[in-house]
Amino acid sequence: MAISKSVKVAFANAETLAELKTVYLNAVQKYVGTKSIAEINNLWEKYFDEVKTWNKTKDGTKYEKSTDESMDDYRVIVDTLKGVEGLKLEMCGSWLWITGDTKSNLETLKGLKEHGCRYAPNKQAWYFAPKGAKRSKKHYSLEEIRAMHGSEEVEEV
């Protein structure tokens, strides 16, 4: 099954790394178990360098900020979690939050630590943040984070 034109357009229209991550996450979820994953990975690689330094404020103002983030860690995390049942993946800004049945999938999640996946005990959730991302000293709930940065949830993986 080839990927749809709308998925290709979504990759091409992503203006920021957060948008590209969301497009990639949704595309992988949509085409899990098909030969199209290779084509999706090619699109991820094609557009990553173009948008990796671009961000948007909550009001939509675009700005540039350097990053050390590589395309590989995020891709490994998403590719590893795509076949795991009971997890919910959600993009809040440029951070990927992993909730749902994390206890049953603890070993899988621990295996992703080398790629930057971490556990937030106060939120009882795992997350992947861009390298160099500042972590607030304030303790925000996931609801507060969603309100500040927006949220796009992917159906259960």
C-alpha positions in Angstrom: 0.0 0.0 0.0 1.5 3.3 -1.1 1.0 6.3 1.2 -1.7 8.8 0.3 -1.1 12.1 -1.4 -2.5 13.8 1.7 0.3 12.3 3.8 2.9 13.4 1.4 1.4 16.9 1.4 1.3 17.0 5.2 5.1 16.2 5.3 5.8 18.9 2.7 3.6 21.5 4.6 5.2 20.9 8.0 6.8 24.2 9.0 8.3 23.2 12.3 9.9 20.2 13.9 6.9 19.7 16.2 4.6 19.7 13.2 6.9 17.2 11.3 7.0 14.9 14.4 3.2 14.9 14.5 2.9 14.1 10.8 5.4 11.3 11.2 3.7 9.9 14.2 0.3 9.9 12.6 1.7 8.4 9.3 3.4 5.6 11.1 0.3 4.9 13.1 -1.9 4.9 9.9 0.5 2.6 7.9 1.7 0.3 10.7 2.5 -3.2 9.3 2.7 -2.1 5.7 5.6 -1.6 3.3 4.9 2.1 3.3 6.9 2.6 6.5 10.1 2.9 4.4 8.5 5.6 2.3 7.4 7.4 5.4 10.9 7.2 6.9 12.3 8.6 3.6 9.9 11.6 3.9 10.9 12.1 7.6 14.6 12.2 6.5 13.9 14.5 3.6 12.2 17.2 5.6 13.9 16.9 9.0 16.8 19.1 8.3 14.6 21.8 6.7 12.4 22.2 9.8 14.6 21.1 12.7 15.4 24.6 13.9 11.9 26.1 13.4 9.4 26.5 16.1 6.1 28.3 16.7 4.8 30.1 19.8 1.3 29.2 21.0 -0.1 32.2 19.0 1.6 30.8 15.8 4.5 33.1 15.5 7.4 31.2 13.9 10.9 31.6 15.2 14.2 29.8 14.7 16.2 28.2 17.5 19.2 25.9 17.1 19.0 22.3 18.3 21.2 19.3 18.7 18.3 16.9 18.0 18.9 14.2 15.5 16.3 12.5 13.4 17.2 9.1 14.7 16.1 9.1 18.4 12.6 10.2 17.7 12.2 7.8 14.8 13.5 4.8 16.9 11.1 5.7 19.7 8.0 5.9 17.4 9.1 2.8 15.4 9.5 0.8 18.7 6.2 1.9 20.1 4.1 1.5 17.0 3.4 -2.2 17.7 2.9 -1.9 21.4 -0.8 -2.1 22.6 -2.3 0.0 25.3 -0.1 3.1 25.0 -1.3 6.5 24.0 1.1 8.9 22.2 0.6 12.6 22.3 2.5 15.6 21.0 2.5 18.6 23.2 4.5 21.2 21.5 7.7 19.4 20.5 7.6 16.9 23.3 6.1 13.4 22.9 4.2 12.2 25.9 3.5 8.4 26.4 0.6 7.4 28.7 -1.8 4.5 29.0 -0.7 1.1 30.1 2.9 2.0 30.7 3.3 -0.5 33.6 2.7 -3.5 31.3 5.1 -2.0 28.8 7.8 -0.9 31.3 10.7 -2.9 29.9 10.0 -1.6 26.4 9.9 2.0 27.7 13.1 1.5 29.8 14.8 0.2 26.6 14.2 3.6 25.0 16.1 5.6 27.7 19.3 5.5 25.6 17.3 7.4 23.0 16.1 10.1 25.4 12.9 8.7 26.7 12.3 9.6 30.4 9.8 9.0 33.1 8.0 11.9 34.8 6.8 10.4 38.2 4.6 13.4 39.1 2.7 12.9 35.8 3.0 9.1 35.8 3.9 9.4 32.1 6.9 8.9 29.9 8.2 11.6 27.6 10.7 12.4 24.9 12.0 15.9 24.8 14.2 17.5 22.2 17.9 17.5 23.2 18.6 20.7 25.1 15.0 21.4 25.9 14.6 23.3 29.1 12.7 21.6 31.9 10.7 23.9 34.1 11.3 24.0 37.8 7.6 24.4 38.2 5.6 21.2 38.4 2.9 21.4 35.7 0.3 18.8 35.3 -0.2 17.2 31.8 -3.5 19.2 31.5 -1.5 22.5 32.2 1.1 21.4 29.6 -1.6 20.7 27.1 -3.2 24.1 27.7 0.2 25.9 27.3 1.6 24.1 24.2 -1.4 22.4 22.5 -1.9 18.7 22.1 -2.4 16.2 19.3 -3.1 12.7 20.5 -2.7 9.7 18.3 -5.0 6.7 18.7 -3.7 3.9 20.8 -0.7 2.3 19.2 
